[in-house]
């Protein structure tokens, strides 16, 4: 199958509007990078290899390279490859630098604007050559990269199954998704891909096993789901930018720093599980901050515009740092049977954490893995991720449930039949004992009896405190979870809440601190999310 440059149409439209994207410092604050750097040491993508696949903006296929100096990076970490050849030297005879490639690169690894500023290697490839010779040619040796950033799309494609008379030259989403899913599965590569700038979401951002990225900003023209093939929830996540070319690299950088943290043991001793692409995807989605207007349902786990929300790498890191927690109980059920909470004999004390595990069923049974928690009142977010398996057109059917363990009442569920992501978000949850369940549906119509999954959760209850310091008031609240901001009002009868042009908070001992000048009138304060 040929991936011609017709698939990259639209890249040139992003040039004039790049100046409308978020300023680097503002964006790094908004996606949690500033907080992460304040709270941890050297989480910067060290040791991670990233592929940056770039479409040419001209017909000669030569304008796709990154000048290392544009990102204030050493030329020693770069390699370049296209149909002309490959080299680790810059400048070279393979091509020329592209404003698009350089701006994308600056957001992944740039010293001033990037998320992962200390990558071990960046492989920059001409996209048409890369897609044709790797994604659609599994006989070649795999790339030596764990993340592939794709700030391009193939545009809207047909979802009709090809036939011997119509397959030649027909761009088909089903074929594209399958090729990407198979490559990701076979080689444990996480593709982070744009979903397009307007209209329906487009491949390669529609692949099951990828992270499809939308752009979050006022006036953004980012594409909206569901997918055209079977109504799946894409995008998976958003980042602040005017166009998806520049939201996608922020998510790639976030994935890189999480992978580095996983490999160095920040998520516990089981580094293989923490590093797995399913765990990284679950953590990124679960750490995302919900913007105003975000919504989902039990059958559509993610918002069709925002996915899981706006990426926040600090939240994702904090959940990674909670460590791998094994399920508390398991139930083998007849297919279709009810699955109320099991008898609670133990509970997981870590209220922000994750697990990487396997559910195994048969032709006659379902299986439920139970995770029990005793939680204070607050909010809960939980995300379940698994892959479409190699060579398969369908997926196993996994569901996510939250029960009140004391009453056996169902509190929330995510039960999509077409997505390989399930997601629960409740902004208000009463204090109590809860059973988070991962259910694998069995029976005869399954892809396989066993399915490996990653699940991440966060039960959080941020509180606002007020104290006097001299003639000033000091407002404090936890750094984690990020995404909350302070607002003030002068009364609670008909309050008009605002930030009153507050200065930036200061982080001390895992607490945000904000000093305010007191006034003669009454003042009331609250925490609010989203803080956008």
Beta strands, then each sheet from edge to edge (+ up, - down):
strand 1: 49-54
strand 2: 63-65
strand 3: 78-82
strand 4: 85-87
strand 5: 96-97
strand 6: 121-126
strand 7: 147-150
strand 8: 190-194
strand 9: 211-216
strand 10: 237-240
strand 11: 329-334
strand 12: 352-360
strand 13: 365-375
strand 14: 378-386
strand 15: 398-404
strand 16: 410-414
strand 17: 421-429
strand 18: 432-440
strand 19: 450-460
strand 20: 465-469
strand 21: 472-478
strand 22: 485-489
strand 23: 506-508
strand 24: 511-517
strand 25: 524-528
sheet 1: 4+ 3- 6- 1- 7- 8- 9- 10-
sheet 2: 2+ 5+
sheet 3: 11+ 13- 18+ 15- 16+
sheet 4: 12+ 19- 14+ 17-
sheet 5: 20+ 21- 24+ 23-
sheet 6: 22+ 25-
end
